Amino acid sequence: MLSPFGLADSIEAPVAVFGVLLMLGALVAGLARRSFLSLTALFVVAGFVLGQGGLEVLDFTAHSGFVETLAVVALILILFRDGLEVEQEMLQKAWRLPLRKLVLAMPLTCVLVALATHALTDLGWTESFLLGALLSPTDPVLSSMVVTNPRVPRLIRHSLNLESGLNDGLALPAVLAFTAAAESEGDFVWWQFVLQDVSVGVITGLVVAFVAARLMPRSAEPHQKGLYALGVAFAAYGAATLPPEGNGFIAVFVCSIAFGIMREDVRECFEARSEDVIEVVKLGVFLVFGAVLTFDGLFQDGWAAVAIACFTLVVARPVAVFAALAGTQVGVRAKAFMAWFGPKGVATMTFALFVLGSEVPDAERILNLAALTVLLSVIVHGLTDQPGSEWMARHSEGAA
């Protein structure tokens, strides 16, 4: 039966399951926080058990309206929230380490993953680099225990937190470009992408931010400002998709940065009230992401898929971080700690769902390769975050 909203697949079962899981998640949130599986990871597991790989209670198709809409809404909210944090975070003194990791380690991670993917599978260079771009961002949700442990040196916590908070938006252009190139199958024109998608998106985001910053009175109530900021996010996306049709996601990210700088009061109101909304959307992404996975799909590339996942976490990320921090006064232990705790999570999942809804020929295969890496990351980083934090804390206290 079609949903009353006209989506391609029934929405009743997903809504009911999601509601029950939210209730259970709220009840067991404390227990989940103390275990190696976070609440978000539990939603992935629940989605997998109830989805195509398990009981088939949740049956999503790659190009369903529900999945595509969820991916778009999640990206708008995540990118807008990340962009608003740029000004606040960059005003901090300790910005050099995260800047090095954002500018150097992220692209290098993408390149290394792409090289390994192309060597281990029959995917083309464009698809390999698309997977590298998907796996280059880190997740602030899955590393929350590390960045909130007061015994871990503040420089390390700040570096990891700023990196994970900003790399979603910085990875976006690469994901969009490689997706467009894979869809066009050789007809991709990079300068046209820059002129149309990127330039129009940037200009639209700046214009919407400028206008929106002047329309909202500074004397408005905090709840009005929070709701207004949410409207600005969706307005920026919608405006960019009008002729001459720039990229809405780039517009959202640019708009949020400019809007946050011009209206700090609105930014603070949004951040204070948006946490629950964004958390619900993220949990929905985790649930849907788990529901579209199957064992056969995850291991479609056999041992090559396992090798790519291990290579991403054990080789690509550490090599990229050590290279980016070369020449700094950061010790080897601190570099190793930051190199290891770069978990893959909600950004990779959301981008992967976006790719899944595109016309990329190998979209489902790319999704499965990314998914296996995320699942492995959830397990190994979940098991090591607490002992790793204690190890780093003991070392720093001993050195002091």
ZAMARGU-4260 file (C-alpha; in steps of 0.2 Angstrom, whole numbers, plus 5000, padded with zeros to 4 digits):
<rodrens>
0) 5000/5000/5000 | 5006/5017/4996 | 5009/5030/5010 | 4997/5045/5010 | 5012/5055/5006
5) 5015/5047/4989 | 5032/5039/4993 | 5037/5024/4983 | 5036/5012/4997 | 5025/5010/5012
10) 5030/5021/5026 | 5019/5014/5040 | 5031/5000/5045 | 5047/5010/5046 | 5038/5024/5056
15) 5031/5011/5068 | 5048/5002/5070 | 5057/5019/5072 | 5045/5025/5085 | 5047/5009/5095
20) 5066/5010/5094 | 5067/5028/5099 | 5057/5023/5115 | 5068/5008/5118 | 5084/5019/5114
25) 5078/5032/5127 | 5076/5018/5140 | 5093/5010/5137 | 5103/5025/5133 | 5113/5025/5149
30) 5117/5006/5147 | 5122/5009/5129 | 5134/5023/5133 | 5143/5012/5146 | 5144/4997/5133
35) 5155/4996/5118 | 5140/4998/5107 | 5133/5016/5106 | 5115/5020/5104 | 5118/5024/5085
40) 5127/5007/5083 | 5112/4999/5090 | 5101/5007/5077 | 5112/5000/5063 | 5111/4982/5071
45) 5092/4984/5073 | 5090/4990/5055 | 5101/4975/5049 | 5090/4962/5059 | 5074/4970/5053
50) 5079/4974/5035 | 5084/4965/5020 | 5097/4955/5028 | 5086/4948/5042 | 5067/4948/5045
55) 5063/4959/5031 | 5051/4969/5041 | 5059/4985/5034 | 5060/4983/5015 | 5068/4998/5007
60) 5073/5000/4989 | 5088/5009/4983 | 5078/5023/4974 | 5063/5024/4985 | 5056/5041/4989
65) 5058/5038/5008 | 5077/5034/5007 | 5081/5048/4995 | 5071/5061/5006 | 5079/5055/5022
70) 5096/5056/5014 | 5093/5074/5008 | 5085/5080/5025 | 5099/5072/5035 | 5113/5080/5024
75) 5104/5097/5025 | 5103/5097/5044 | 5121/5089/5047 | 5129/5101/5035 | 5120/5117/5042
80) 5125/5112/5059 | 5143/5109/5055 | 5144/5125/5045 | 5137/5135/5060 | 5151/5128/5071
85) 5165/5134/5060 | 5166/5151/5067 | 5165/5146/5085 | 5178/5132/5083 | 5190/5142/5072
90) 5191/5156/5085 | 5199/5144/5097 | 5218/5145/5098 | 5222/5127/5094 | 5217/5126/5076
95) 5234/5121/5068 | 5233/5102/5071 | 5215/5100/5065 | 5218/5111/5050 | 5233/5100/5045
100) 5222/5085/5046 | 5208/5093/5037 | 5218/5100/5023 | 5231/5086/5021 | 5225/5070/5030
105) 5208/5070/5023 | 5213/5071/5004 | 5228/5058/5007 | 5216/5046/5016 | 5204/5047/5000
110) 5219/5044/4988 | 5226/5029/4998 | 5208/5021/4999 | 5206/5024/4981 | 5222/5016/4976
115) 5219/5001/4987 | 5201/4999/4980 | 5207/5000/4962 | 5221/4987/4966 | 5209/4975/4975
120) 5193/4976/4964 | 5188/4979/4946 | 5180/4996/4950 | 5186/5011/4939 | 5196/5025/4945
125) 5181/5037/4947 | 5171/5024/4958 | 5187/5020/4968 | 5190/5039/4972 | 5171/5040/4976
130) 5173/5027/4989 | 5189/5036/4996 | 5179/5052/4997 | 5165/5043/5007 | 5177/5035/5019
135) 5188/5051/5022 | 5177/5060/5035 | 5177/5054/5053 | 5162/5053/5065 | 5160/5064/5081
140) 5146/5053/5087 | 5156/5037/5088 | 5172/5046/5095 | 5161/5055/5108 | 5169/5045/5123
145) 5186/5050/5118 | 5183/5069/5115 | 5173/5071/5131 | 5186/5062/5143 | 5193/5076/5153
150) 5209/5066/5157 | 5214/5065/5138 | 5224/5081/5134 | 5213/5095/5129 | 5224/5098/5113
155) 5220/5080/5107 | 5202/5081/5111 | 5200/5098/5103 | 5209/5092/5087 | 5198/5077/5085
160) 5182/5086/5089 | 5185/5100/5077 | 5191/5088/5063 | 5176/5077/5065 | 5164/5092/5066
165) 5170/5100/5050 | 5176/5086/5038 | 5158/5082/5033 | 5156/5098/5023 | 5174/5098/5017
170) 5172/5080/5010 | 5155/5086/5001 | 5162/5093/4985 | 5173/5078/4982 | 5158/5066/4985
175) 5147/5076/4973 | 5160/5078/4960 | 5165/5059/4959 | 5146/5055/4960 | 5142/5066/4945
180) 5157/5059/4936 | 5152/5041/4939 | 5134/5045/4933 | 5140/5053/4917 | 5150/5038/4912
185) 5164/5048/4904 | 5155/5064/4899 | 5159/5073/4915 | 5166/5091/4912 | 5175/5097/4928
190) 5174/5115/4924 | 5156/5115/4921 | 5153/5106/4938 | 5164/5120/4946 | 5155/5134/4937
195) 5137/5128/4939 | 5136/5116/4954 | 5150/5124/4965 | 5149/5142/4960 | 5130/5144/4959
200) 5129/5135/4976 | 5142/5146/4984 | 5134/5162/4978 | 5116/5156/4982 | 5122/5151/5000
205) 5130/5169/5003 | 5115/5178/4996 | 5102/5168/5007 | 5113/5170/5022 | 5115/5189/5019
210) 5096/5192/5017 | 5091/5180/5031 | 5103/5188/5043 | 5095/5205/5040 | 5077/5199/5041
215) 5076/5192/5058 | 5075/5205/5072 | 5088/5203/5086 | 5074/5206/5099 | 5065/5190/5094
220) 5062/5176/5106 | 5076/5162/5106 | 5063/5148/5100 | 5059/5160/5085 | 5077/5161/5081
225) 5080/5143/5082 | 5065/5139/5071 | 5071/5153/5059 | 5088/5145/5057 | 5081/5128/5053
230) 5070/5137/5039 | 5086/5146/5032 | 5094/5129/5030 | 5080/5122/5019 | 5078/5139/5010
235) 5096/5139/5005 | 5095/5121/4998 | 5079/5125/4989 | 5085/5142/4981 | 5101/5133/4974
240) 5091/5120/4965 | 5081/5134/4955 | 5088/5139/4938 | 5103/5140/4934 | 5103/5125/4946
245) 5118/5125/4958 | 5121/5112/4971 | 5109/5114/4986 | 5121/5105/4998 | 5135/5117/4994
250) 5123/5131/4996 | 5118/5125/5013 | 5136/5123/5020 | 5141/5140/5014 | 5125/5148/5020
255) 5128/5141/5037 | 5145/5147/5039 | 5141/5165/5033 | 5125/5165/5043 | 5133/5159/5059
260) 5146/5173/5057 | 5134/5187/5054 | 5121/5181/5067 | 5129/5173/5082 | 5114/5175/5092
265) 5103/5165/5080 | 5117/5152/5079 | 5117/5150/5098 | 5098/5148/5098 | 5099/5135/5085
270) 5113/5125/5093 | 5103/5125/5109 | 5087/5118/5102 | 5093/5108/5087 | 5102/5093/5095
275) 5086/5082/5097 | 5080/5085/5080 | 5097/5081/5072 | 5099/5066/5083 | 5082/5059/5078
280) 5087/5061/5059 | 5104/5053/5062 | 5096/5038/5071 | 5084/5037/5056 | 5099/5036/5044
285) 5107/5023/5055 | 5091/5012/5055 | 5089/5014/5036 | 5107/5011/5032 | 5107/4995/5042
290) 5090/4990/5034 | 5097/4990/5016 | 5112/4979/5020 | 5113/4960/5018 | 5127/4948/5021
295) 5128/4944/5003 | 5130/4962/4998 | 5143/4966/5012 | 5154/4952/5006 | 5150/4954/4987
300) 5169/4958/4984 | 5174/4944/4996 | 5191/4946/5005 | 5194/4962/4995 | 5180/4970/5004
305) 5188/4965/5021 | 5205/4970/5015 | 5198/4988/5010 | 5190/4990/5027 | 5205/4985/5037
310) 5216/4995/5025 | 5206/5011/5028 | 5206/5010/5047 | 5224/5002/5050 | 5234/5010/5036
315) 5226/5024/5026 | 5220/5034/5041 | 5236/5032/5052 | 5248/5035/5037 | 5238/5051/5032
320) 5238/5058/5050 | 5256/5054/5053 | 5261/5063/5036 | 5249/5078/5040 | 5257/5080/5057
325) 5275/5078/5052 | 5286/5092/5058 | 5275/5097/5073 | 5279/5095/5091 | 5266/5082/5094
330) 5273/5066/5101 | 5272/5049/5093 | 5259/5042/5106 | 5248/5057/5103 | 5249/5055/5084
335) 5245/5037/5085 | 5230/5040/5096 | 5223/5053/5084 | 5227/5042/5070 | 5218/5027/5077
340) 5202/5037/5083 | 5195/5042/5066 | 5179/5032/5066 | 5168/5031/5051 | 5150/5034/5054
345) 5135/5045/5051 | 5143/5056/5037 | 5149/5041/5027 | 5132/5033/5029 | 5122/5048/5024
350) 5134/5051/5009 | 5132/5033/5004 | 5113/5034/5005 | 5114/5049/4994 | 5125/5039/4981
355) 5113/5024/4982 | 5099/5035/4976 | 5109/5042/4962 | 5112/5035/4944 | 5130/5028/4948
360) 5130/5011/4940 | 5140/5003/4955 | 5131/5013/4968 | 5125/4998/4978 | 5142/4990/4977
365) 5151/5006/4983 | 5138/5007/4997 | 5142/4989/5003 | 5161/4993/5003 | 5158/5008/5014
370) 5146/4999/5025 | 5158/4985/5029 | 5171/4998/5034 | 5158/5008/5045 | 5152/4992/5054
375) 5170/4987/5057 | 5174/5004/5064 | 5159/5003/5075 | 5165/4987/5083 | 5184/4991/5084
380) 5183/5009/5089 | 5169/5005/5101 | 5179/4992/5110 | 5195/5003/5111 | 5188/5020/5115
385) 5188/5018/5134 | 5204/5008/5136 | 5213/5020/5123 | 5207/5035/5132 | 5214/5028/5149
390) 5230/5024/5140 | 5232/5041/5133 | 5227/5049/5150 | 5240/5039/5160 | 5253/5043/5148
395) 5250/5062/5148 | 5248/5062/5167 | 5265/5052/5169 | 5273/5064/5157 | 5267/5079/5167
</rodrens>
